[in-house]
Amino acid sequence: MKATSQGTPISIIPIATEMTTQAAAELLGCSRPHLVKLLESGEIPFTKVGKHRRVKFEDVIDHKKKKREEREALLIEIMKGDEELGLYDS
């Protein structure tokens, strides 16, 4: 891994590990209330333990990957439109 060869600390987490909403929000780089909205809207699956929501690490990573792919696709679409308008020098 690139991170380990550069001496960067890493964490090894089992895929089925359940996370708190705070930990999941930190991993996604969003607020906990925003994460709760994503959970309640069904964008990210979760379970309840008593009154507390728990999210699988794998589901959080899948959501993060999906959002990155959507952003990249949108950026490519915008760039193609700009090229068609002649906004880029070729």
N, C-alpha and C positions, 0 to 999 in steps of 0.2 A: 504494500500500500504506500502511496505517496506520502500520506500524513506520517506514518511511522518512520519512513526513511528520512524525513525532515526533522524528526524528534518531536513532532506535535503530539500532545497527549490525546488518546482516543478512549472511548468507552465502548465496551462490548455489552449489548443488551439483547437478551433473548427476544425473538420476534413476537411471541405471544404475551410479552410483558404488558400489563395494564398500567396506564399513567393517570395521574390526576389531571383535572382540567387545567390547572395552573402550569404543570409541566408540559402538557401538550401545547398550550398557548405559547409558552416560551420557545418551544421547538419550532413552531410555525411563525414566530415573530409577530404575534398579534395579541390583543388583549384577551383576558379570560372571558369577559362578557361577549366579545365577538365570537370566540370559540363556542360558547354555549349556544349562540344563535345558529352556528353551523351544525351543531349536534341536534338541536331541536328541529331544524329544517330537514334533517336527514342526509346532509352532505357527508357527514362522518358518522359511522355507526358508534354506538356506545351502550354501556350497560349501567344499571344503577345498583349501588351497594348501599342499602338504606336510603338516605337522602342524597348521597354523593354519586356523581357521574364518574365512570371510568372509561377510558379510551385505550384501545390497543395501539401499541407503538407502531405496528405494521400499518394500521389504518391511517394514522397520522402521516406517516411517511408516504403512503399511497396518495393521500390528498395533496400533500406538498408537491409530489412529482406531477400529478395531474394538473395542478394550477400552473406549475412552471411550463409544462408542455403547452397549455392554453395560451400563456403569455408569449411564448416563442412563436407559436402559429400566428397569433395576432400581429406580432411585430413583423413577421415575414409578409403578411398580407398588407400591412401599412407600407412597407418598403416597396412592394411590387406596385402599389398604387402610385407612390411617389415617382417610381421609375417611369411608369406610363405617362405621367404628367411632365416628365422631363426635368424633374427636380434634382437628379443626380447627373453628374458629368460622366460620360463613359469613355 
